[in-house]
Amino acid sequence: MTGYGMLAYGAFVVVFLYAIGWVEGLVVPRTIDEGPAAPTAVAVLVDLALLSIFAVQHSVMARPWFKRRWTRLVPPPIERATYVLCATAALALVMWQWRPLPQQVWDVETPWLRVVLYVVSLGGFALVLTSTFAIDHFDLFGVRQVIRNQLGMPAATVEFLTPRLYRIVRHPLYAGFLIAFWVAPTMSVGGLMFAAVTTVYVLVAVQFEEHDLIGTFGDRYRIYRTQVPMLVPRRRRMSPVRELSRP
């Protein structure tokens, strides 16, 4: 099981790093604006279908009711690693089969401003990773579960923690993705569609996720939700709270 968990984690790292280059148009051999050509209508339909596959997989497999049924088939110690592997495969499918719509919506030509926008966009991806380490990165990606099982340790209890990032916004991981996708020095029609659809997905996914968190933590999460904004920071600071769950 440990090898399986590490394989799933390794696959995630490789695909996630490739996805950064794919979105940013940097380093990787094929980006969001490159790939098999298709008529505009076909490209839109294919890309929407791909994003729908990713969204459905990502949301449905994260729901408690699905996990309860899924763990009748998949041993609980590798449930999270399996989720990560499926999400990684769905993301890889999106990038592999994506049909580009390269027509430009905007293109910032000022060199120093392009650099600033790249830095901010990459900073969004950095915020995503920082958010995972602020809670428990290796639990989130299924590594801790398989290691604890290998050592004969019981599954860790889910705690409700509020590290610093989670006292600024409730979902810094999602906020990081939105920054990365929207702050682009060059935005194509395909890139705009990708950013818009993923934004809609984030707004919907947050509702399901918070419903589950309330179901797990009750009034503790309800109070936290009144104190901390969802995605956009505000000046008012929350009173000390010690508990929060992983996103």
C-alpha positions in Angstrom: 0.0 0.0 0.0 2.9 2.4 0.7 4.2 2.0 -2.8 0.8 2.7 -4.2 0.4 5.8 -2.2 3.9 7.1 -3.2 3.1 6.3 -6.8 -0.1 8.3 -6.7 1.7 11.2 -5.0 4.6 11.1 -7.5 2.1 11.1 -10.4 0.4 14.2 -8.9 3.7 16.1 -8.5 4.7 15.5 -12.2 1.2 16.4 -13.6 0.8 19.4 -11.3 4.2 20.8 -12.4 3.3 20.2 -16.0 0.0 21.9 -15.5 1.7 25.1 -14.2 3.7 25.3 -17.4 0.6 24.4 -19.5 -1.4 27.2 -18.0 1.4 29.8 -18.0 2.7 28.9 -21.5 6.2 28.3 -20.1 8.7 25.5 -20.5 6.5 22.5 -21.4 6.3 21.2 -25.0 2.5 21.9 -25.3 0.5 24.6 -23.6 -3.1 25.6 -23.3 -2.9 27.4 -26.7 -1.2 24.5 -28.5 -2.5 21.1 -29.6 -4.8 19.5 -32.2 -6.8 22.0 -34.2 -10.5 21.8 -34.3 -13.4 24.0 -35.5 -14.4 26.5 -32.8 -17.7 24.9 -31.9 -16.1 21.5 -31.7 -13.2 22.8 -29.6 -15.6 24.5 -27.1 -17.7 21.3 -26.7 -14.6 19.1 -26.3 -13.0 21.4 -23.7 -16.2 21.8 -21.8 -16.6 18.1 -21.7 -13.1 17.6 -20.4 -13.6 20.2 -17.7 -16.9 18.6 -16.7 -15.1 15.2 -16.3 -12.6 16.8 -14.1 -15.2 18.7 -12.0 -17.5 15.7 -11.6 -14.6 13.4 -10.6 -13.1 16.0 -8.2 -16.4 16.7 -6.5 -18.2 13.4 -6.4 -15.3 11.4 -5.1 -14.8 13.9 -2.3 -18.3 13.6 -0.9 -18.8 11.6 2.3 -21.6 9.5 0.9 -19.3 8.4 -2.0 -16.5 7.6 0.4 -18.7 5.4 2.5 -19.6 3.3 -0.5 -16.2 3.5 -2.2 -14.4 2.2 0.9 -16.4 -1.0 0.6 -14.3 -1.7 -2.5 -11.1 0.2 -1.8 -9.3 -0.3 1.5 -9.6 2.9 3.6 -5.8 3.5 3.9 -5.6 4.0 0.1 -8.9 5.8 -0.4 -7.3 9.2 -0.4 -4.4 8.1 -2.6 -6.9 6.6 -5.1 -8.8 9.9 -5.1 -5.5 11.8 -5.8 -4.6 9.3 -8.6 -8.0 9.7 -10.3 -7.9 13.5 -10.0 -4.4 13.5 -11.5 -5.6 11.3 -14.4 -8.5 13.6 -15.0 -6.2 16.6 -15.1 -3.8 14.8 -17.4 -6.7 14.0 -19.7 -7.7 17.7 -19.8 -4.3 18.7 -20.9 -3.8 15.8 -23.3 -7.1 16.2 -25.2 -7.6 20.0 -24.9 -8.5 21.7 -28.1 -6.8 25.2 -28.3 -8.7 28.4 -28.9 -5.6 30.6 -29.4 -7.3 33.8 -30.4 -6.1 36.6 -28.1 -8.4 38.4 -25.7 -5.6 40.5 -24.3 -1.9 40.7 -24.6 0.2 42.9 -22.3 3.3 44.0 -24.3 5.1 46.1 -21.7 8.0 43.9 -20.6 8.1 44.9 -16.9 4.4 44.5 -16.5 4.5 41.1 -18.2 7.1 40.0 -15.6 4.9 41.3 -12.8 1.9 39.4 -14.0 3.9 36.2 -14.4 5.2 36.6 -10.9 1.7 37.2 -9.5 0.2 34.3 -11.5 3.0 31.9 -10.4 2.5 33.3 -6.9 -1.1 31.9 -7.1 0.3 28.4 -7.7 2.7 29.0 -4.8 -0.3 29.9 -2.6 -1.9 26.6 -3.6 1.0 24.6 -2.4 1.5 26.8 0.7 -2.1 26.2 1.6 -1.6 22.4 1.6 1.5 22.6 3.8 -0.3 25.0 6.2 -2.6 22.1 7.1 -1.2 18.6 6.3 0.1 18.3 2.8 0.9 14.6 3.0 -2.5 13.8 4.5 -4.2 15.7 1.8 -2.5 13.7 -0.9 -2.9 10.3 0.8 0.7 9.7 1.8 0.3 9.9 5.6 -2.5 7.3 5.5 -0.5 4.6 3.8 2.5 5.2 6.0 0.5 5.0 9.2 -1.1 1.8 7.9 2.4 0.4 7.1 3.5 1.2 10.6 0.4 -0.5 12.1 -0.9 2.9 13.4 -4.6 3.7 13.4 -6.0 6.3 11.0 -5.4 9.8 12.2 -8.4 11.8 13.4 -9.6 14.7 11.3 -8.8 17.9 13.3 -10.2 21.4 12.8 -7.3 23.8 12.7 -6.9 27.4 11.6 -3.3 28.1 10.6 -2.5 31.7 9.6 -3.5 31.4 5.9 -6.9 30.1 7.0 -7.5 33.1 9.2 -7.3 35.3 6.1 -9.6 33.4 3.8 -11.4 30.1 4.3 -10.2 28.6 1.0 -6.7 29.9 0.2 -6.1 26.9 -2.0 -9.0 27.9 -4.3 -8.0 31.5 -4.1 -4.5 30.6 -5.3 -5.9 28.8 -8.4 -8.1 31.7 -9.3 -5.1 34.1 -9.1 -3.0 31.8 -11.2 -5.7 31.4 -13.9 -6.8 35.0 -14.2 -3.6 37.0 -13.8 -2.3 36.3 -17.2 -0.1 38.6 -19.3 -1.6 36.9 -22.4 -5.1 35.6 -22.3 -6.5 33.6 -25.2 -10.1 32.6 -25.8 -9.2 29.1 -24.6 -7.5 30.4 -21.5 -10.5 32.7 -20.7 -12.9 29.7 -21.0 -10.6 27.6 -18.8 -10.5 30.4 -16.2 -14.2 31.1 -16.3 -15.3 27.5 -16.1 -12.9 26.7 -13.2 -14.1 29.8 -11.4 -17.7 28.6 -11.7 -16.6 25.1 -10.5 -14.8 26.6 -7.5 -17.9 28.6 -6.4 -20.0 25.6 -6.7 -17.5 23.2 -5.1 -17.1 25.5 -2.1 -20.8 25.2 -1.3 -20.7 21.4 -1.3 -17.4 21.4 0.7 -18.7 23.8 3.4 -21.9 21.7 3.7 -19.8 18.7 4.5 -17.7 20.7 6.9 -20.7 21.9 8.8 -22.0 18.3 8.8 -18.7 17.2 10.4 -17.9 20.2 12.8 -21.3 21.8 13.3 -21.4 25.2 15.0 -17.6 25.4 15.1 -17.5 25.7 11.4 -20.6 27.9 11.2 -18.9 30.4 13.6 -15.6 30.2 11.6 -17.6 30.9 8.4 -19.0 34.1 9.9 -15.5 35.3 10.9 -13.4 34.6 7.8 -14.3 35.5 4.2 -14.5 32.7 1.6 -11.9 33.8 -1.1 -11.3 37.6 -0.9 -9.5 38.9 2.3 -11.1 41.7 4.2 -9.6 44.1 6.7 -11.6 42.9 9.7 -9.6 40.2 11.6 -11.2 37.2 13.2 -11.0 36.4 16.9 -8.8 33.5 17.8 -10.1 30.1 16.6 -8.1 26.9 16.9 -9.9 24.6 14.6 -10.3 24.0 10.9 -10.3 21.0 8.5 -8.4 20.4 5.3 -10.0 21.8 2.1 
